[in-house]
Amino acid sequence: MNTQNDLKPDQIICVACPKGCRLNIQQDGDQVLVTNEGCKRGVEYARREILDPRRMVATTVRISGGIHPLLPVYTAEPFPKARIMDLLALLRKTQVQSPIQEGQSILQDALGTGIAVLASRDM
C-alpha cells in the first residue's frame, strides 16, 4: 500500500479512483506533466491538485433556539485549500437562528468564492 512517507517530493497518490496510483509530477509554471497514471482521471486529478487544490469542508456553527448549541455545516463544493483557515475563522464567528432546514444556505458566497455553506441537518 502506498503511504505519504514513501513518496518522493515529485509524487502524489491519486485518489480519483480505487487504484491509488503513485503519480509522478513535473511542473513548469502552469504546465504539469503527469506520468505513471493508471487512467485519465489520474491526470486530471494531479493537474487540479497541483494548480488549484480544493477540499470539502465540514464544521459547525453556533445556533440559537436549536435543540443543540451547534449546527453541522458543509461546503456545497470543494473549497480552495489555501483559504480554508479563513473560512473556518469566519464560520467560528457565525451564529444562526433556529429553525434551519437541511440544505439551507448559511453563507451564500463564502469569502467571494461563489461557494455556499449549507446546513447538514434540520434544527
SESEVO-457486 format. One record per atom (N, C-alpha, C): residue in three letters; x, z, y; residue number from 0; atom name. Coordinates in steps of 0.05 Angstrom, whole numbers, plus 5000, padded with zeros to 4 digits. Each point is the difference from the previous one (the first is absolute). Example, Ala and Ser with C-alpha at 12.3 -4.5 7.8 and 13.67 -1.06 7.14 Angstrom:
<tilos>
rest, x, z, y, nr, atom
ALA, 5264, 5156, 4886, 0, N
ALA, 4982, 5000, 5024, 0, CA
ALA, 5018, 5000, 5024, 0, C
SER, 4993, 4986, 5021, 1, N
SER, 5016, 5001, 5024, 1, CA
SER, 4985, 5014, 5022, 1, C
</tilos>
This chain:
<tilos>
rest, x, z, y, nr, atom
MET, 5017, 5000, 4976, 0, N
MET, 4983, 5000, 5024, 0, CA
MET, 5018, 5000, 5025, 0, C
ASN, 4992, 4984, 5020, 1, N
ASN, 5015, 4999, 5025, 1, CA
ASN, 4994, 5025, 5017, 1, C
THR, 5021, 5010, 5012, 2, N
THR, 4996, 5023, 5019, 2, CA
THR, 5014, 4993, 5025, 2, C
GLN, 4992, 5013, 5022, 3, N
GLN, 5012, 4995, 5026, 3, CA
GLN, 5030, 5007, 4999, 3, C
ASN, 5009, 5019, 4984, 4, N
ASN, 5028, 5008, 4999, 4, CA
ASN, 5018, 4979, 4988, 4, C
ASP, 4988, 4982, 4983, 5, N
ASP, 5016, 4979, 4987, 5, CA
ASP, 5003, 4976, 5018, 5, C
LEU, 4988, 4999, 5023, 6, N
LEU, 4999, 4976, 5017, 6, CA
LEU, 5025, 4997, 5017, 6, C
LYS, 5009, 4975, 5003, 7, N
LYS, 5021, 4994, 5019, 7, CA
LYS, 4986, 4998, 5027, 7, C
PRO, 5016, 5001, 5022, 8, N
PRO, 4987, 4999, 5027, 8, CA
PRO, 4983, 4975, 5005, 8, C
ASP, 5006, 4978, 4986, 9, N
ASP, 4985, 4975, 5005, 9, CA
ASP, 4979, 4995, 4978, 9, C
GLN, 4990, 5021, 4988, 10, N
GLN, 4980, 4997, 4979, 10, CA
GLN, 4975, 5018, 5006, 10, C
ILE, 4977, 4990, 4991, 11, N
ILE, 4976, 5016, 5001, 11, CA
ILE, 4985, 4996, 4974, 11, C
ILE, 4983, 5019, 4993, 12, N
ILE, 4983, 4996, 4976, 12, CA
ILE, 4973, 4991, 5010, 12, C
CYS, 4991, 4978, 4988, 13, N
CYS, 4975, 4988, 5008, 13, CA
CYS, 4977, 5016, 4988, 13, C
VAL, 4979, 5005, 5016, 14, N
VAL, 4977, 5014, 4991, 14, CA
VAL, 4975, 4982, 5002, 14, C
ALA, 5004, 4974, 5003, 15, N
ALA, 4978, 4981, 5003, 15, CA
ALA, 4985, 4996, 4974, 15, C
CYS, 5014, 5005, 4977, 16, N
CYS, 4987, 4997, 4974, 16, CA
CYS, 5013, 5021, 4982, 16, C
PRO, 4989, 5004, 4975, 17, N
PRO, 5011, 5021, 4983, 17, CA
PRO, 5028, 4995, 4989, 17, C
LYS, 5012, 4977, 5003, 18, N
LYS, 5026, 4994, 4989, 18, CA
LYS, 5022, 5018, 5012, 18, C
GLY, 4998, 5005, 5026, 19, N
GLY, 5021, 5017, 5014, 19, CA
GLY, 5027, 4986, 5001, 19, C
CYS, 5000, 4975, 5007, 20, N
CYS, 5025, 4985, 5001, 20, CA
CYS, 5020, 5012, 5021, 20, C
ARG, 5025, 4998, 4994, 21, N
ARG, 5021, 5009, 5019, 21, CA
ARG, 5008, 4975, 5016, 21, C
LEU, 4990, 4999, 5025, 22, N
LEU, 5004, 4977, 5017, 22, CA
LEU, 5026, 5002, 5015, 22, C
ASN, 5016, 4979, 5001, 23, N
ASN, 5024, 4998, 5016, 23, CA
ASN, 4992, 4988, 5027, 23, C
ILE, 5009, 5013, 5021, 24, N
ILE, 4992, 4992, 5027, 24, CA
ILE, 5025, 4993, 5016, 24, C
GLN, 4998, 4977, 5014, 25, N
GLN, 5020, 4993, 5020, 25, CA
GLN, 4985, 4993, 5026, 25, C
GLN, 5007, 5014, 5022, 26, N
GLN, 4986, 4995, 5025, 26, CA
GLN, 5019, 4991, 5021, 26, C
ASP, 4991, 4979, 5015, 27, N
ASP, 5015, 4990, 5023, 27, CA
ASP, 4980, 4996, 5022, 27, C
GLY, 4997, 5021, 5017, 28, N
GLY, 4979, 4999, 5021, 28, CA
GLY, 4973, 5000, 4988, 28, C
ASP, 4983, 4980, 5006, 29, N
ASP, 4973, 4998, 4989, 29, CA
ASP, 5000, 4985, 4974, 29, C
GLN, 5022, 4991, 4990, 30, N
GLN, 5002, 4986, 4974, 30, CA
GLN, 5006, 5020, 4978, 30, C
VAL, 4983, 5000, 4979, 31, N
VAL, 5004, 5018, 4978, 31, CA
VAL, 5001, 4983, 4975, 31, C
LEU, 5023, 5002, 4985, 32, N
LEU, 5003, 4986, 4975, 32, CA
LEU, 4996, 5021, 4977, 32, C
VAL, 4981, 4993, 4982, 33, N
VAL, 4994, 5019, 4979, 33, CA
VAL, 5007, 4986, 4973, 33, C
THR, 5015, 5014, 4983, 34, N
THR, 5006, 4990, 4974, 34, CA
THR, 4992, 5021, 4979, 34, C
ASN, 4999, 4991, 4975, 35, N
ASN, 4994, 5017, 4977, 35, CA
ASN, 4970, 5008, 5000, 35, C
GLU, 4983, 4985, 5013, 36, N
GLU, 4972, 5006, 5000, 36, CA
GLU, 4987, 4990, 4974, 36, C
GLY, 4980, 5014, 4991, 37, N
GLY, 4986, 4992, 4975, 37, CA
GLY, 4975, 4984, 5006, 37, C
CYS, 4991, 5000, 5025, 38, N
CYS, 4976, 4985, 5007, 38, CA
CYS, 5000, 4994, 5030, 38, C
LYS, 4982, 4983, 5009, 39, N
LYS, 4999, 4994, 5029, 39, CA
LYS, 4993, 5024, 5017, 39, C
ARG, 4985, 5018, 4988, 40, N
ARG, 4992, 5024, 5016, 40, CA
ARG, 5024, 5016, 5008, 40, C
GLY, 5021, 5000, 4983, 41, N
GLY, 5024, 5015, 5006, 41, CA
GLY, 5014, 4990, 5025, 41, C
VAL, 5001, 4974, 5004, 42, N
VAL, 5012, 4988, 5023, 42, CA
VAL, 4985, 5009, 5025, 42, C
GLU, 4973, 4997, 4999, 43, N
GLU, 4983, 5008, 5023, 43, CA
GLU, 5003, 5030, 5006, 43, C
TYR, 5001, 5016, 4979, 44, N
TYR, 5002, 5029, 5003, 44, CA
TYR, 5027, 5007, 5014, 44, C
ALA, 5022, 4988, 4990, 45, N
ALA, 5026, 5006, 5011, 45, CA
ALA, 5002, 4992, 5030, 45, C
ARG, 4990, 4976, 5006, 46, N
ARG, 5001, 4992, 5028, 46, CA
ARG, 4985, 5018, 5018, 46, C
ARG, 4976, 5007, 4991, 47, N
ARG, 4983, 5018, 5016, 47, CA
ARG, 5013, 5028, 5003, 47, C
GLU, 5012, 5010, 4978, 48, N
GLU, 5012, 5026, 5000, 48, CA
GLU, 5025, 5001, 5018, 48, C
ILE, 5015, 4979, 5001, 49, N
ILE, 5024, 4999, 5017, 49, CA
ILE, 4993, 4995, 5029, 49, C
LEU, 4982, 4981, 5006, 50, N
LEU, 4994, 4993, 5027, 50, CA
LEU, 4979, 5017, 5014, 50, C
ASP, 4980, 5009, 4985, 51, N
ASP, 4978, 5016, 5012, 51, CA
ASP, 4989, 5020, 4980, 51, C
PRO, 5015, 5021, 4993, 52, N
PRO, 4990, 5019, 4980, 52, CA
PRO, 4976, 5015, 5010, 52, C
ARG, 4980, 5002, 4982, 53, N
ARG, 4975, 5013, 5006, 53, CA
ARG, 4992, 5018, 4977, 53, C
ARG, 4985, 5021, 5006, 54, N
ARG, 4990, 5019, 4980, 54, CA
ARG, 4971, 5008, 5007, 54, C
MET, 4985, 5005, 4979, 55, N
MET, 4973, 5013, 5004, 55, CA
MET, 5006, 5029, 5008, 55, C
VAL, 4983, 5010, 5018, 56, N
VAL, 5004, 5028, 5009, 56, CA
VAL, 4974, 5015, 4994, 56, C
ALA, 5003, 5023, 4987, 57, N
ALA, 4977, 5018, 4995, 57, CA
ALA, 5008, 5028, 5009, 57, C
THR, 4982, 5012, 5015, 58, N
THR, 5005, 5027, 5011, 58, CA
THR, 4973, 5013, 5006, 58, C
THR, 5000, 5020, 5016, 59, N
THR, 4975, 5014, 5008, 59, CA
THR, 5000, 5003, 5030, 59, C
VAL, 4975, 5003, 5011, 60, N
VAL, 4996, 5007, 5028, 60, CA
VAL, 4981, 5024, 5000, 60, C
ARG, 5001, 5014, 5022, 61, N
ARG, 4983, 5023, 5003, 61, CA
ARG, 4971, 4991, 5005, 61, C
ILE, 4981, 5014, 4990, 62, N
ILE, 4972, 4994, 5004, 62, CA
ILE, 4985, 5026, 5006, 62, C
SER, 4983, 4999, 5020, 63, N
SER, 4983, 5023, 5006, 63, CA
SER, 4972, 4995, 4991, 63, C
GLY, 4988, 5021, 4989, 64, N
GLY, 4972, 4998, 4990, 64, CA
GLY, 4999, 4989, 4972, 64, C
GLY, 5022, 4997, 4987, 65, N
GLY, 5000, 4990, 4972, 65, CA
GLY, 5001, 5023, 4980, 65, C
ILE, 4997, 4993, 4975, 66, N
ILE, 5001, 5021, 4979, 66, CA
ILE, 5029, 5008, 4994, 66, C
HIS, 5019, 4984, 5009, 67, N
HIS, 5029, 5006, 4997, 67, CA
HIS, 5012, 4997, 5028, 67, C
PRO, 5023, 5012, 5005, 68, N
PRO, 5013, 4998, 5026, 68, CA
PRO, 5015, 4973, 5004, 68, C
LEU, 5006, 4986, 4979, 69, N
LEU, 5015, 4975, 5002, 69, CA
LEU, 4985, 4977, 4986, 69, C
LEU, 5001, 4977, 5012, 70, N
LEU, 4988, 4976, 4990, 70, CA
LEU, 5022, 4981, 4991, 70, C
PRO, 4999, 4991, 4974, 71, N
PRO, 5020, 4981, 4991, 71, CA
PRO, 4995, 4972, 5013, 71, C
VAL, 5022, 4987, 5009, 72, N
VAL, 4998, 4974, 5012, 72, CA
VAL, 5022, 4982, 4989, 72, C
TYR, 4998, 4974, 5004, 73, N
TYR, 5020, 4981, 4990, 73, CA
TYR, 4999, 4975, 5018, 73, C
THR, 5022, 4985, 5000, 74, N
THR, 5001, 4976, 5016, 74, CA
THR, 4986, 4978, 4984, 74, C
ALA, 4986, 4982, 5015, 75, N
ALA, 4985, 4979, 4987, 75, CA
ALA, 5019, 4978, 4989, 75, C
GLU, 5024, 4999, 5010, 76, N
GLU, 5020, 4980, 4991, 76, CA
GLU, 5027, 5014, 5001, 76, C
PRO, 5020, 4988, 4986, 77, N
PRO, 5027, 5012, 5002, 77, CA
PRO, 5009, 5001, 5029, 77, C
PHE, 5013, 5022, 5007, 78, N
PHE, 5008, 5006, 5027, 78, CA
PHE, 5030, 4996, 5003, 78, C
PRO, 5010, 4991, 5023, 79, N
PRO, 5029, 4996, 5004, 79, CA
PRO, 5015, 5026, 4994, 79, C
LYS, 5019, 4998, 4982, 80, N
LYS, 5015, 5024, 4991, 80, CA
LYS, 5014, 5014, 5023, 80, C
ALA, 5011, 4985, 5019, 81, N
ALA, 5014, 5012, 5023, 81, CA
ALA, 4982, 5017, 5018, 81, C
ARG, 4974, 4996, 4998, 82, N
ARG, 4982, 5014, 5019, 82, CA
ARG, 4983, 5021, 4986, 82, C
ILE, 5005, 5005, 4974, 83, N
ILE, 4984, 5019, 4985, 83, CA
ILE, 5001, 5028, 5012, 83, C
MET, 5024, 5009, 5008, 84, N
MET, 5002, 5027, 5011, 84, CA
MET, 4985, 5003, 5026, 84, C
ASP, 5000, 4978, 5016, 85, N
ASP, 4984, 5000, 5025, 85, CA
ASP, 4970, 5003, 4994, 85, C
LEU, 4991, 4985, 4979, 86, N
LEU, 4972, 5001, 4992, 86, CA
LEU, 4993, 5028, 4991, 86, C
LEU, 5017, 5012, 4984, 87, N
LEU, 4995, 5027, 4990, 87, CA
LEU, 4999, 5021, 5023, 87, C
ALA, 5017, 4996, 5020, 88, N
ALA, 4999, 5018, 5023, 88, CA
ALA, 4974, 4997, 5015, 88, C
LEU, 4990, 4975, 5003, 89, N
LEU, 4975, 4995, 5013, 89, CA
LEU, 4977, 5013, 4984, 89, C
LEU, 5000, 4996, 4974, 90, N
LEU, 4978, 5010, 4983, 90, CA
LEU, 5001, 5031, 4999, 90, C
ARG, 5023, 5012, 5003, 91, N
ARG, 5002, 5029, 5001, 91, CA
ARG, 4985, 5011, 5024, 91, C
LYS, 4999, 4985, 5021, 92, N
LYS, 4986, 5009, 5025, 92, CA
LYS, 4971, 4992, 5000, 92, C
THR, 4991, 4984, 4981, 93, N
THR, 4973, 4989, 4999, 93, CA
THR, 4981, 5020, 4988, 93, C
GLN, 4976, 5003, 5012, 94, N
GLN, 4979, 5016, 4988, 94, CA
GLN, 4974, 4985, 5003, 94, C
VAL, 4985, 4999, 4978, 95, N
VAL, 4974, 4986, 5000, 95, CA
VAL, 4978, 5020, 4996, 95, C
GLN, 4975, 4991, 5005, 96, N
GLN, 4977, 5017, 4998, 96, CA
GLN, 4983, 4990, 4977, 96, C
SER, 4990, 5019, 4983, 97, N
SER, 4982, 4993, 4979, 97, CA
SER, 4973, 4991, 5011, 97, C
PRO, 4985, 4983, 4989, 98, N
PRO, 5004, 4987, 4974, 98, CA
PRO, 5017, 4975, 5001, 98, C
ILE, 5015, 4995, 4979, 99, N
ILE, 5017, 4977, 4997, 99, CA
ILE, 4993, 4987, 4973, 99, C
GLN, 4998, 4974, 5000, 100, N
GLN, 4993, 4985, 4975, 100, CA
GLN, 5026, 4989, 4988, 100, C
GLU, 5001, 4998, 4974, 101, N
GLU, 5023, 4988, 4986, 101, CA
GLU, 5003, 4971, 5011, 101, C
GLY, 5024, 4993, 5006, 102, N
GLY, 5006, 4973, 5011, 102, CA
GLY, 4996, 4997, 5030, 102, C
GLN, 4990, 5021, 5013, 103, N
GLN, 4997, 5000, 5029, 103, CA
GLN, 5027, 4999, 5013, 103, C
SER, 5002, 4985, 5021, 104, N
SER, 5026, 4997, 5015, 104, CA
SER, 5004, 5026, 5017, 104, C
ILE, 5024, 5012, 4996, 105, N
ILE, 5008, 5023, 5015, 105, CA
ILE, 5016, 4991, 5024, 105, C
LEU, 5017, 4980, 4996, 106, N
LEU, 5015, 4986, 5021, 106, CA
LEU, 4997, 4970, 4996, 106, C
GLN, 4992, 4986, 5021, 107, N
GLN, 4995, 4971, 4998, 107, CA
GLN, 5026, 4984, 4998, 107, C
ASP, 5018, 5006, 5018, 108, N
ASP, 5025, 4984, 5004, 108, CA
ASP, 5023, 5019, 5002, 108, C
ALA, 5009, 5011, 4977, 109, N
ALA, 5020, 5021, 5000, 109, CA
ALA, 5026, 4990, 5012, 109, C
LEU, 5008, 5012, 5022, 110, N
LEU, 5025, 4994, 5015, 110, CA
LEU, 5003, 4970, 5007, 110, C
GLY, 4978, 4987, 5005, 111, N
GLY, 5000, 4972, 5008, 111, CA
GLY, 5007, 4980, 4978, 111, C
THR, 4999, 5009, 4975, 112, N
THR, 5007, 4982, 4978, 112, CA
THR, 4977, 4983, 4990, 112, C
GLY, 4975, 5007, 5008, 113, N
GLY, 4977, 4986, 4990, 113, CA
GLY, 4990, 5011, 4973, 113, C
ILE, 5013, 5022, 4991, 114, N
ILE, 4993, 5012, 4974, 114, CA
ILE, 4983, 5025, 5004, 114, C
ALA, 4978, 5001, 4986, 115, N
ALA, 4981, 5022, 5003, 115, CA
ALA, 5008, 5023, 4981, 115, C
VAL, 4993, 5024, 5008, 116, N
VAL, 5002, 5024, 4983, 116, CA
VAL, 4972, 5007, 4992, 116, C
LEU, 4995, 5002, 4974, 117, N
LEU, 4973, 5004, 4990, 117, CA
LEU, 4997, 5027, 4985, 117, C
ALA, 4975, 5011, 5000, 118, N
ALA, 4994, 5024, 4986, 118, CA
ALA, 4999, 4994, 4970, 118, C
SER, 5011, 5018, 4984, 119, N
SER, 5000, 4997, 4971, 119, CA
SER, 4975, 5011, 4986, 119, C
ARG, 4984, 5016, 5015, 120, N
ARG, 4977, 5012, 4988, 120, CA
ARG, 4979, 5007, 5021, 120, C
ASP, 4976, 5006, 4991, 121, N
ASP, 4979, 5010, 5018, 121, CA
ASP, 5006, 5029, 5006, 121, C
MET, 4994, 5008, 5024, 122, N
MET, 5002, 5029, 5006, 122, CA
MET, 4983, 5006, 5025, 122, C
</tilos>
